[in-house]
Amino acid sequence: MKQAFNQTIQTPLRGLMLAIIAALALVAGQASASSQELAEYVDKNTQRLVEKLNENKGLYEEDPEAFYEEMDEALTGFVDFRRIAARVMGRYARQTTPEQRDEFVARFKRSLFDAYAQALVSNSEGFSIEVDQAEINPRDDSRASVGMIVTSDSGNRYQVSYSMHHSKNNGDWLVENVIVEGVNIGLAFRDRFAQEMESRRGDIDAVIDNWGDAVASLKLEEEVGSDTDGESEDSQ
């Protein structure tokens, strides 16, 4: 009787454990598929950007406005410019009017497009981008990171990582920050904005109007280059 009772108890318990294991396997399979889909989504948009850049190598010098329009078309809907700009402004965003925030978003986008153009000028031989991994945050499935390798035709390789969030508005994954060879671009911009606010004594209009020059003075390419050199030396 005791043996039969134990079997009666063990059978549903075993079934329950199998059901839990199956559910966990299903969830793990879904997470993996989502990561793969995210990697494919980022790769598709990134390759489209590379094609745009290669197609418009000479356009920046000939017609800057046309170049900005091409970049805006390629990046809007993939990069959350408004979210990034708000983070760059940090605590100062609360001091701005909606018009000032809109103007800063426009200036911020333009500064990024200028950076893309300069990258084209300094790397006229071309480059390729390969998505090598995508990971959805296991604690928050609305956040993810995507790693890529940028390789120039001369063989220089750079590690780039996108921080992304899943938009509630349109359901797309959008870039909210970029890290290049360990240099957190969003944080560097935020620090520069705070420095500009201090040096201009809180004149936020002046900071916004001169944002392009402020970004140029960061010389991020030197920081990225120094980090890359350091990693190369360590690896040798």
LINPEQUI-V484390 format. One record per residue. N is the residue number from 0. SS is DSSP state (@ for helix, = for strand, . for the rest). Layout:
N&SS, N&SS
This chain:
0&., 1&@, 2&@, 3&@, 4&@, 5&@, 6&@, 7&@, 8&@, 9&@, 10&@, 11&@, 12&@, 13&@, 14&@, 15&@, 16&@, 17&@, 18&@, 19&@, 20&@, 21&@, 22&@, 23&@, 24&@, 25&@, 26&@, 27&@, 28&@, 29&@, 30&@, 31&@, 32&@, 33&@, 34&@, 35&@, 36&@, 37&@, 38&@, 39&@, 40&@, 41&@, 42&@, 43&@, 44&@, 45&@, 46&@, 47&@, 48&@, 49&@, 50&@, 51&@, 52&@, 53&@, 54&@, 55&., 56&., 57&., 58&@, 59&@, 60&@, 61&@, 62&., 63&@, 64&@, 65&@, 66&@, 67&@, 68&@, 69&@, 70&@, 71&@, 72&@, 73&@, 74&@, 75&=, 76&., 77&., 78&=, 79&., 80&@, 81&@, 82&@, 83&@, 84&@, 85&@, 86&@, 87&@, 88&@, 89&@, 90&@, 91&@, 92&@, 93&@, 94&@, 95&., 96&., 97&@, 98&@, 99&@, 100&@, 101&@, 102&@, 103&@, 104&@, 105&@, 106&@, 107&@, 108&@, 109&@, 110&@, 111&@, 112&@, 113&@, 114&@, 115&@, 116&@, 117&@, 118&@, 119&@, 120&@, 121&@, 122&., 123&., 124&., 125&., 126&=, 127&=, 128&=, 129&=, 130&=, 131&=, 132&=, 133&=, 134&=, 135&=, 136&., 137&., 138&., 139&., 140&., 141&., 142&=, 143&=, 144&=, 145&=, 146&=, 147&=, 148&=, 149&=, 150&=, 151&=, 152&., 153&., 154&., 155&., 156&=, 157&=, 158&=, 159&=, 160&=, 161&=, 162&=, 163&=, 164&=, 165&=, 166&., 167&., 168&., 169&., 170&., 171&., 172&=, 173&=, 174&=, 175&=, 176&=, 177&=, 178&=, 179&=, 180&., 181&., 182&=, 183&=, 184&@, 185&@, 186&@, 187&@, 188&@, 189&@, 190&@, 191&@, 192&@, 193&@, 194&@, 195&@, 196&@, 197&@, 198&@, 199&., 200&., 201&., 202&., 203&@, 204&@, 205&@, 206&@, 207&@, 208&@, 209&., 210&@, 211&@, 212&@, 213&@, 214&@, 215&@, 216&., 217&., 218&., 219&@, 220&@, 221&@, 222&@, 223&@, 224&@, 225&@, 226&@, 227&@, 228&@, 229&@, 230&@, 231&@, 232&@, 233&@, 234&@, 235&.
